[in-house]
Amino acid sequence: MAEGTQAEEAGLATEDEAAEGAEDAEPAADVAAGPDDGLFGYIERFASVLVSAGFPPMPARVFVALLVTDSGRLSAAELAAMLRISPAAVSGAVRYLIQLGLVHKERVPGSRRDYYRMPGNMWDDMIRMRDQVMGRWTALVREGIDLVGADTPAGERMAEQAAFLDFATKELSQILSRWQEYRASGAADHHDTDRDH
């Protein structure tokens, strides 16, 4: 295994990455004060819940950090400072989150640094992606039914799975449509306001 890969997996910065992180580091208003800060503790607790659900630890921490940041956007150096992790660890985490569509990479005009932002329509996109994945699963299950035979025990079991996937796909589409109507009506904002009182 390459030395750089081992360093990245261990969450350690290579010399180049560390130098880049130090050069780019700037105090950010959203960055937590330190490990004893209440926000830092909240990030750790929230991330641990995501980890228990199967999320990798470092992406979980970066996800929550972006969630609680007022701007919703942080550079790699700001994330490293906020979470007390290496630039290499941030790099691996944001790469994972970008692949899932949970984070977007962007360049701010006038800055040479890349920033990472949580998209506003993240959950809409997640449902759409899940819908597409389930559509492919359904097609593959039906292909399998043709191969093993619809009247075989395996075929009957796979037919039930295909029926469930069809049902779930329709429900997800309806949930997305209802959510868009709910948000457009302003009900989501009213719900947040009511809960605060």
WOFEN-V772442 format. One line per field, one symbol per residue. psi: psi as a letter, one per 20 degrees, with the letter a starting at -180 (. if undefined). burial: I if it has 24 or more other ideal C-beta (glycine too) atoms within 12 Angstrom, else O. A space follows every 50 residues. Layout:
# WOFEN-V772442
psi->???
burial->???
This chain:
# WOFEN-V772442
psi->qqghgggghikqqrgghgggghhipqpphipqhahiqhhghggggghhgh ghjjqqgghgggghghhjpghjpqrghhggghilrqhhhgghghgghghi jiqqpqpppiqjqqqpqoqhkghghgggghggghghggghghhhghgiph iqggggghhhghgghgghggggghggghghggghijhgghggghhi.
burial->OOOOOOOIOOIIIOOOIOOIIOOIOOOIOIIIOOOOOOIIOOIIOIIOOI OOOOOIIIIIIIIIIIIIIOOOIIIIIIIIIIIOIIIIIIIIIIOIIIOI IIIIIOOOOOOOIIIIIIOOOOOOOOIOOIIOOIOOOIOOIOOOIOOOOO OOOOOOOIIOOIOOIOOOIOOIOOOIOOOOOOOOOOOOOOOOOOOOO
